[in-house]
Amino acid sequence: MSDVEQDQILDQFIQRARSDQSLRDEIKSALNQDEVIAIAQRWGFSIDSMAILRKWSKHTDFSKPTWLGWFDE
């Protein structure tokens, strides 16, 4: 799968999490990116660590894990 496809899937996963509180809570409880990837896979989204890293590099607030930066809370 290409980087572009991975990034699109990750964006779809994030959009789903923004609209689904139970998924958002699962992601927020993840301790590391491997857990986030496993959660995504359980929800039918195939992402890898490089997709997360590319998304993370777009964030300027590095004081919290990348997946918490996905939500405007």
C-alpha positions as CSV (number, residue, x, y, z in Angstrom):
1,M,0.0,0.0,0.0
2,S,1.3,3.4,-0.9
3,D,2.1,6.2,1.6
4,V,-0.8,8.2,0.1
5,E,-3.2,5.3,0.7
6,Q,-2.0,4.8,4.2
7,D,-2.4,8.5,5.0
8,Q,-5.9,8.5,3.6
9,I,-6.8,5.5,5.7
10,L,-5.4,7.1,8.8
11,D,-7.4,10.3,8.0
12,Q,-10.5,8.2,7.7
13,F,-9.8,6.5,11.0
14,I,-9.3,9.9,12.7
15,Q,-12.5,11.2,11.2
16,R,-14.3,8.1,12.5
17,A,-12.8,8.6,16.0
18,R,-13.9,12.2,16.0
19,S,-17.5,11.1,15.5
20,D,-17.5,8.0,17.7
21,Q,-16.9,8.6,21.4
22,S,-16.2,4.9,22.2
23,L,-13.4,4.8,19.5
24,R,-12.0,8.1,20.7
25,D,-11.9,6.7,24.3
26,E,-10.1,3.6,23.1
27,I,-7.5,5.7,21.3
28,K,-7.0,8.0,24.3
29,S,-6.3,5.0,26.5
30,A,-3.6,3.6,24.2
31,L,-0.2,3.5,25.7
32,N,1.8,3.5,22.5
33,Q,1.4,3.5,18.7
34,D,1.3,-0.3,18.5
35,E,-1.9,-0.2,20.6
36,V,-3.3,2.6,18.3
37,I,-2.5,0.5,15.3
38,A,-4.2,-2.6,16.8
39,I,-7.3,-0.5,17.7
40,A,-7.4,0.8,14.1
41,Q,-7.2,-2.8,12.8
42,R,-10.0,-3.9,15.0
43,W,-12.1,-1.2,13.6
44,G,-11.2,-2.2,10.0
45,F,-8.5,0.4,9.3
46,S,-5.2,-0.9,8.1
47,I,-2.5,1.7,9.1
48,D,1.2,1.4,9.9
49,S,3.6,3.2,12.1
50,M,5.0,5.3,9.3
51,A,1.5,6.8,8.6
52,I,1.3,7.8,12.3
53,L,4.7,9.3,12.1
54,R,3.9,11.3,9.0
55,K,0.7,12.6,10.7
56,W,2.6,13.3,13.9
57,S,5.2,15.4,12.1
58,K,2.3,17.8,11.1
59,H,1.6,18.6,14.7
60,T,3.4,21.3,16.6
61,D,2.4,20.3,20.1
62,F,4.8,17.5,20.9
63,S,4.0,17.6,24.6
64,K,1.5,14.8,24.3
65,P,1.3,11.6,22.2
66,T,0.4,12.1,18.6
67,W,-3.0,10.4,18.8
68,L,-4.1,12.8,21.5
69,G,-3.2,15.7,19.2
70,W,-5.8,14.3,16.7
71,F,-8.6,15.7,18.8
72,D,-9.3,19.4,19.6
73,E,-10.0,18.9,23.3
